[in-house]
Amino acid sequence: MKHLSDEVTFKHGATISNRIVQPPMLTSSGNKGMVSEDTLEYWQARNNSAGLMIVEYNYVSPAGGPASTWADNRTQLAIYDDKFLPGLSKLAQTMKKNGNKALIQIAHTGREANYRAHLGLPVYAPTSANYSFLPYGVQAFTEEEVEQVVKDFGTAAKRAIDAGFDGIEIHGANHYLLQQFFSRFSNKRKDKWGEYSAFPLAVAKEVANVVKKYAPKDFILGYRISPEEINPDNVGYTWHESTELINKLTNQVDFDYIHLSLPKYNAKPNDSDKTFAELFKPVIGKDTKLIIVGDVMSQEAAEDALDYTDLVAAGRAQIIDANFARKIINGHGDQLITEMTDEEEKSQKLTPGLREVFNKETKRPEFVKMSRKLDYSKAIKIDD
């Protein structure tokens, strides 16, 4: 029988102290992509709780971000240049201080690099398009540019290793570039990159090769995916296609885990009585761990989620209460913080960017005010 307090050992030898994960979430704490003191303070407050902690998506190419940001001192973090290494090294050291494993998520945001558009810079995607949900147009990568992005993921992986992180998560979810290439809605290419699995496979192999060459043997490698892309007026892919992709990925790359990005941990597709977790678990293989995330806000929800998975990720709950995992592991779920005040925002070391999310509406439509009483139906997209 599984317990949230169990130690877990991944296939390559890394061991974590419990089954709770802090998933990658946008903190809007970067200073032109650089790790800031706000970033370090945020993670210092959270480095004694979840067994596995994953830094928000760091963009691997100059045109790979920023996304979901407000200003130069509220940006997404970056890893596309050696100039970011000193800050990333400090971040890895801060996260690992109490023995928990620190991972970094690497990404290219593709069409979602909205701050580039704000600055008047071109935004790239698999196919040139003018999307109704974006206030700017995007232009297609050339074949050579796609090849360069694949290499950029490998170079970013090497920097993550050099910075001292314990592992890497490849971001293939949340409508960013890997998902854009996998989606028939956004990928209309006629070259080799028009084959929907080609780009995710190329990126995964590139990163895995770098890890094999340069990383310690117990280095953790994971992949995050959104199981479906179903919109009111189009379908990018369903779980039938995404399980096929994961089958290809896990047959060709030796992943330690697969991470499902879900609206709710026990969500089901429309055409199955099984949860997404139950549908993906047989595909990833018995030695590869499964992580699920989605609306885990209490001890009861975390324990229930464990019935479907190996590791339980709690996102917004660990923004609100930095000691969420520790309280649950010690049986103090009744002491969780569930309502934010100005005083709590400060004590939980929320970054100025996160405090802005909690406390005021912005002019951009996707940044809807997050209720202080945790009305997540109206929440900003921060669980990235």
C-alpha positions in Angstrom: 0.0 0.0 0.0 1.4 3.4 -1.0 1.7 6.3 1.5 2.5 9.9 0.8 5.4 9.6 3.2 7.1 6.8 1.3 10.6 7.2 0.0 10.7 6.7 -3.8 13.6 5.6 -5.9 13.7 6.4 -9.6 15.0 3.9 -12.2 18.4 5.6 -12.4 19.0 5.5 -8.7 17.8 8.9 -7.3 15.8 8.7 -4.2 13.3 11.3 -2.8 12.0 11.5 0.7 8.2 11.5 0.0 5.7 11.2 -2.9 4.7 14.9 -3.1 6.0 17.0 -5.9 6.1 20.8 -6.2 5.4 21.2 -9.9 6.8 23.9 -12.1 4.8 27.1 -11.8 5.4 30.6 -13.2 6.7 32.9 -10.4 7.2 35.9 -12.7 10.4 36.6 -10.7 13.0 36.7 -13.4 15.0 39.9 -14.2 15.3 39.8 -17.9 15.4 36.0 -17.5 17.9 36.1 -14.7 17.3 34.4 -11.3 16.5 37.2 -8.8 16.6 37.4 -5.1 12.8 37.1 -5.2 13.3 33.7 -7.0 15.7 32.5 -4.3 13.6 33.7 -1.4 10.5 31.9 -2.9 12.4 28.6 -3.1 14.2 29.0 0.2 10.8 29.0 1.8 9.9 25.8 0.1 13.0 23.7 0.2 12.1 21.5 3.2 8.7 20.2 2.1 8.0 18.3 -1.2 10.5 15.5 -2.0 10.7 16.6 -5.7 10.7 20.3 -6.6 10.6 21.5 -10.2 11.5 25.0 -11.3 9.2 26.8 -13.6 9.8 26.6 -17.4 13.1 28.1 -18.5 13.2 29.1 -22.1 16.0 27.5 -24.1 16.3 29.9 -27.1 16.4 33.7 -27.3 13.0 33.6 -29.2 11.6 30.9 -26.8 10.2 33.4 -24.4 9.3 35.2 -22.3 5.7 34.2 -21.9 3.0 35.3 -19.4 4.9 38.3 -18.0 4.4 42.0 -17.3 7.8 43.7 -17.4 11.5 43.2 -17.6 11.7 42.5 -13.9 8.7 40.1 -13.9 9.8 37.7 -16.6 9.9 34.0 -17.1 13.3 32.5 -16.3 15.8 31.7 -19.1 18.6 29.2 -19.7 19.6 30.0 -23.3 22.9 31.6 -22.5 25.9 31.0 -20.1 25.1 34.3 -18.5 22.2 32.7 -16.7 24.4 30.0 -15.1 25.5 31.9 -11.9 21.9 32.5 -10.9 20.7 29.1 -11.8 23.6 27.6 -9.8 22.5 29.6 -6.7 18.9 28.4 -7.4 19.9 24.8 -7.5 21.9 25.1 -4.3 19.0 26.9 -2.5 16.5 24.2 -3.6 18.7 21.3 -2.6 19.8 22.7 0.8 17.7 20.3 2.8 18.3 17.2 0.7 15.3 17.4 -1.6 15.8 16.8 -5.3 15.8 19.9 -7.5 14.8 19.7 -11.1 14.5 22.4 -13.8 11.9 22.4 -16.5 13.1 23.5 -20.0 10.8 24.8 -22.7 10.3 26.9 -25.8 7.0 28.8 -25.6 6.6 29.2 -29.4 3.5 31.2 -30.2 3.1 32.0 -26.5 6.2 34.2 -26.3 3.9 37.2 -25.9 6.4 39.5 -24.3 8.5 39.4 -27.4 5.4 40.5 -29.4 5.0 43.4 -26.8 8.5 44.4 -27.6 7.9 44.3 -31.3 10.0 41.2 -31.9 8.9 38.3 -34.1 7.2 35.3 -32.5 7.7 31.8 -34.0 5.5 28.7 -34.3 5.4 25.5 -36.4 3.2 27.3 -39.0 2.6 31.0 -39.8 -0.8 32.0 -38.5 -3.1 34.7 -37.1 -4.8 33.2 -34.2 -8.1 34.7 -32.9 -6.8 34.3 -29.3 -3.6 36.2 -29.8 -3.2 39.9 -30.5 -0.3 39.3 -32.8 0.6 37.1 -35.7 3.2 34.3 -35.6 5.6 33.2 -38.3 6.8 29.7 -39.2 10.2 28.4 -38.4 12.4 27.4 -41.3 13.7 23.8 -41.2 17.1 25.1 -40.2 15.6 27.1 -37.3 13.7 24.0 -36.0 17.0 22.1 -36.1 18.6 24.9 -34.1 15.9 24.8 -31.4 16.5 21.1 -31.0 20.1 21.8 -30.4 19.1 24.6 -28.0 17.3 22.1 -25.8 20.5 20.0 -25.7 22.6 23.0 -24.8 20.1 24.0 -22.1 20.3 20.5 -20.7 24.1 20.8 -20.4 23.7 24.1 -18.5 21.2 22.5 -16.2 23.7 19.8 -15.4 26.5 22.4 -14.9 24.3 24.4 -12.6 23.9 21.4 -10.3 20.3 20.4 -10.8 19.3 16.8 -10.0 17.3 16.5 -13.1 15.4 18.0 -16.1 11.8 18.0 -17.1 11.1 18.5 -20.8 8.0 20.7 -21.2 5.7 19.1 -23.7 2.4 20.5 -22.3 0.3 23.7 -21.8 0.2 24.7 -25.4 3.9 25.5 -25.7 6.2 24.6 -28.6 6.4 20.8 -28.3 2.7 20.6 -28.0 2.3 23.0 -30.9 4.3 20.7 -33.1 2.3 17.7 -31.9 -1.1 19.4 -32.5 -2.8 19.0 -35.9 -4.5 22.3 -35.1 -1.2 24.3 -35.0 1.2 22.2 -37.1 0.3 22.4 -40.9 3.9 21.9 -42.1 4.7 19.9 -45.2 8.3 19.0 -44.4 9.6 16.3 -42.1 8.5 18.4 -39.0 4.9 18.1 -40.2 4.9 14.6 -38.7 3.4 15.3 -35.4 5.7 13.3 -33.2 9.0 14.3 -35.0 9.8 17.4 -33.0 9.0 16.0 -29.5 11.1 12.9 -30.3 14.0 14.9 -31.6 14.1 17.1 -28.5 13.8 14.2 -26.1 16.6 12.3 -27.8 18.8 15.4 -27.9 18.3 16.0 -24.2 18.7 12.4 -23.3 22.0 12.2 -25.2 23.4 15.2 -23.3 22.2 13.7 -20.0 23.9 10.4 -20.8 27.2 12.1 -21.7 27.5 14.7 -19.0 25.1 14.0 -16.1 25.6 11.8 -13.0 24.1 8.3 -13.3 21.2 9.1 -11.0 20.2 12.2 -12.9 16.4 12.4 -13.3 14.8 12.9 -16.7 11.1 13.6 -17.1 8.6 14.6 -19.7 5.4 16.6 -19.1 2.4 16.3 -21.4 -1.2 17.6 -21.6 -3.2 14.4 -22.4 -5.6 16.2 -24.8 -6.0 19.3 -26.8 -9.7 19.7 -27.3 -11.1 23.2 -27.9 -14.7 24.2 -28.7 -14.0 24.6 -32.4 -11.1 22.4 -33.1 -9.2 19.3 -31.9 -5.4 19.3 -31.7 -5.1 15.7 -30.5 -6.9 13.3 -28.1 -5.5 10.9 -25.5 -5.4 8.2 -28.2 -2.7 10.1 -30.0 -0.9 11.3 -26.8 -0.6 7.8 -25.4 0.9 6.8 -28.7 3.4 9.6 -28.4 4.3 8.6 -24.9 4.7 5.0 -26.0 7.2 6.2 -28.7 9.0 8.5 -26.3 9.5 5.9 -23.5 10.6 3.2 -26.0 13.3 5.5 -27.4 14.3 7.6 -24.4 14.9 6.2 -20.9 12.7 8.6 -18.9 12.5 8.4 -15.1 8.9 9.8 -15.1 6.0 11.1 -17.2 4.1 14.1 -15.8 0.5 14.5 -16.8 -0.8 18.1 -16.7 -4.5 17.8 -15.7 -7.3 20.1 -14.8 -8.2 17.7 -12.0 -6.1 14.7 -10.8 -9.0 12.2 -11.5 -10.1 13.7 -14.8 -11.4 11.4 -17.5 -11.7 11.8 -21.3 -15.1 11.9 -22.7 -14.8 8.5 -24.4 -13.5 6.4 -21.5 -14.6 5.4 -18.0 -10.9 5.4 -16.9 -9.0 8.4 -15.7 -6.2 9.8 -17.8 -3.8 8.5 -15.1 -5.2 5.0 -15.5 -4.9 5.2 -19.3 -1.3 6.4 -19.3 0.1 4.2 -16.6 0.3 1.0 -18.7 1.9 2.9 -21.6 4.8 4.4 -19.7 6.1 1.0 -18.4 6.5 -0.4 -14.9 9.8 1.2 -14.1 8.9 4.7 -15.2 7.1 6.7 -12.5 3.9 8.7 -13.2 3.2 12.1 -11.8 -0.2 13.7 -11.9 -1.2 17.3 -11.1 -4.6 19.0 -10.9 -6.6 20.5 -8.1 -4.8 18.8 -5.2 -5.6 21.3 -2.4 -5.9 19.2 0.7 -4.6 16.1 2.5 -7.7 14.2 1.5 -7.2 15.0 -2.2 -3.5 14.1 -2.1 -4.2 10.8 -0.6 -7.0 10.1 -3.1 -4.8 11.1 -6.0 -2.2 8.6 -4.8 -4.6 5.8 -5.8 -4.0 6.7 -9.4 -0.3 7.5 -9.5 3.2 7.1 -8.1 3.8 10.8 -7.3 1.3 13.6 -6.5 2.0 17.1 -7.6 0.2 20.0 -5.7 0.7 23.3 -7.5 -1.2 26.3 -6.2 -1.5 24.7 -2.8 2.3 25.0 -2.4 2.2 28.6 -3.5 -0.3 29.4 -0.8 1.4 27.2 1.9 5.1 26.7 1.5 4.9 23.8 4.0 2.0 22.0 2.4 3.9 18.7 1.8 5.6 18.8 5.2 2.3 19.3 7.1 0.6 16.5 5.2 3.5 14.1 5.7 3.4 14.8 9.4 -0.4 14.3 9.6 -1.2 18.0 10.0 -3.4 18.5 7.0 -5.9 20.4 9.2 -3.3 23.1 9.6 -2.9 24.0 5.9 -3.2 27.6 5.0 -6.2 28.1 2.6 -6.7 31.8 2.5 -4.2 34.5 1.7 -3.9 37.8 3.5 -1.3 40.5 2.9 0.6 39.2 5.9 0.5 35.6 4.6 1.7 36.7 1.1 4.8 38.1 2.8 5.4 35.2 5.1 5.0 32.7 2.3 7.6 34.6 0.3 5.4 35.1 -2.7 7.3 37.0 -5.4 6.1 40.5 -6.3 4.9 39.0 -9.6 2.8 36.4 -7.8 1.5 39.0 -5.4 0.4 41.0 -8.4 -1.5 38.0 -9.7 -3.2 37.5 -6.3 -4.1 41.1 -5.8 -5.1 43.0 -8.9 -6.5 42.5 -12.3 -4.3 43.4 -15.3 -5.3 44.5 -18.7 -4.5 41.2 -20.4 -7.6 39.0 -20.6 -5.8 35.8 -19.5 -4.7 37.4 -16.3 -8.0 37.2 -14.4 -7.8 38.1 -10.7 -7.2 35.1 -8.5 -9.6 35.0 -5.6 -8.1 35.1 -2.2 -10.6 32.5 -1.1 -9.2 30.1 -3.7 -11.9 30.4 -6.5 -9.7 28.5 -9.0 -12.3 28.6 -11.6 -11.2 32.2 -12.2 -7.5 31.7 -11.7 -4.6 33.0 -13.8 -2.6 30.3 -15.6 0.3 29.9 -13.3 0.5 26.1 -13.1 3.0 25.8 -15.9 
